[in-house]
């Protein structure tokens, strides 16, 4: 019945019907000190979903989750530092935060840190480190990392040039509808 479909099968709470109601529900978990909830609420503030948009509040909640070791918060904070949103832009600080999240297996952080190494932004330029990070993210199914890995093999940056390996990685990304990979194939 519809009444069963409208509740969470684990906690039996009714699913929120508005963004504001969603914020109200997540605040309960924030008050209990759950890092995933703090990161979720930070995202709400960053994008203005159910609360007024506020970079300051987003940073506050990301930092709460970061202090508890949440890799999603680390990666989100790194994005803020990389783009100078609500904080002074610092590519070095962004790379440090991406590295912390990447070490916990966060695929997007691995990809972003790979870009930093490839371009020498915030870290010393190193194709080898970029390849290592792209490979970690690509093996988790991260399409942009698969695409960049294909480019590295095609151009021979940090790896032996191989059209076969480039095709292999571009195909994986293309199967996830990555437009650039489709174009390169």
N, C-alpha and C positions, 0 to 999 in steps of 0.2 A: 504494500500500500504506500501511497504518497507520504504519509506521516513517517514511515520508516526511512524513506529516501531523503527526508529533510533533516536527518540527524546524523551526526558522526557515529560510525559503527564502533569506535573505540571509547569515546568519552560520553557519548549519548547527548551531547549538546546540540541544539538546533543550529543549523548553518546560518551564518549572518546573511541578511537580505540587503544590506547596504554597506558602503565603505565605512561609515561611522560606527555601525554595529560591529564590524570586523575589528576596528581599532579598540572598541570597548572590550571585546573578547580577548584580544591579545594582551591588553594591559594587565589582565588578571595574571597571566604567565610572566609578564615583565616584573610585576610586583613580587613574584615568587623567585625572581633572580635567574630565570631561564635565558641563556645566551641566544638561543634560536629566536625567542620572542623579542628580545632586545634588538636583534638584527632586523627582524620583520618590522618592528615599529620604526626603527631608523629609516628603513626603506619607505615606509608610509610618509614620514616627514620629508625625506629627500625629494619624493615625487608629488607630495601633496595629495595623497590618497586617503580621504576621510579625516584629514587634519590639515591645517594651514601649512603650506610648504615652508620649511625652515631648515636651512643648512646647519644652523647651530644645534638644533634639537637632534637632527640626524647624526651629527658628529658625537653628541653627548651619548646617544644610545649605542652607536657603533663602538665607542670607546668602552662602554660597560661590557659589551659582548667580547670585545678584543681582550680585555683584561682576564676574561674567563677562557681565552684560547679559541674563540670561534673563528674558523678560517674564512667563513663568508663575510664576517665583519672586517677581518684583516684585508681581504681583497677589495671590499667596498671603500674602506678608508684609503687604501692605496690609489684607487681611482680618483678619489677626491684630491689627494696630493698631486697626482699626475696631471690633473686638469685645473688645479687651483680653485676648486669649488669650496667656498667657506673656509679655506685655509690658504696660507701662502704656498704657491706652487713649489714643489720640491721633488724633482725626479729621483733624487737619491733616497729620500724618505719613502717614496712610492715603491722603489725597487726593494727596499728593506722589508716593507710590509708584504709585497707580493712574494718575497722569498719565504717569509714566515708561513704564509698560507700555502705556498707551493710545497713546502716541506711536509705539510699535512695532507698532500695529495689533491689539493684544490686545482682542478683542471684549468679553469679560466685564469687563475693566478699563475700557473705554470706557463700558459700561453703568453700572458702579458709580460712576464719576466723574460720569456724567450725573445719577445719583441725588443725589450730593453737591451738585452745582450746583443741581438742582431744589429741594432742601430747605435749602440753605445750611449744610451740615454739613462743616466743615473748610475751606471756601472761601466766598467771597462768593456769595450767592444770585444765580443768573442763568438764567432760562428759556432764553435764546438759546444759551448754552453747553451746557445740558442737551440741547436739541434737536439741536445739532450732533453731540454725542457719541452720542446715541441713534441718530441717522441713520447714523453710521459703523458702529455695532454692528449695527443692523437690516439694513443692506445686506450684512452678512456672514452673515445668517440667524439672528441672535440673537433668539429668540422673546420673551423678556421686554422687550428693547429695542423690538421691533416693537409690543408691547402698550403700553408707555409712550408711544411716539410716537403711537399711535392716541389715547390719552388726551389728549395735548397738543393734537392737532388737534380733538378733540371739545370740549375746554374752552377752546381758543384761548389756551393758555399758551405764549408765545414764538413763536407762529405765528398766521396768520389762521385763525379758526375754520372748519372744513370737515368736515362729516359724511362727505363722499365720501372724503377722505383718511383720516379716522379708520377708516372701514370698510375701506379698502385695507390699512392696517397691521394692524388687528385680524384680518382674514382671513388675512394671511400668518402671524400668530402662531397663529391657530386651526388652520391646516393642519398645525402642528407640535404640536397637541393642548394648547395653552395654555388651561387651563380658564377663566381670567378673560376672555380674548379671546372665547372661545366664548360665555360668559355675556353679554358686552357686545354681541356681534353680535345 
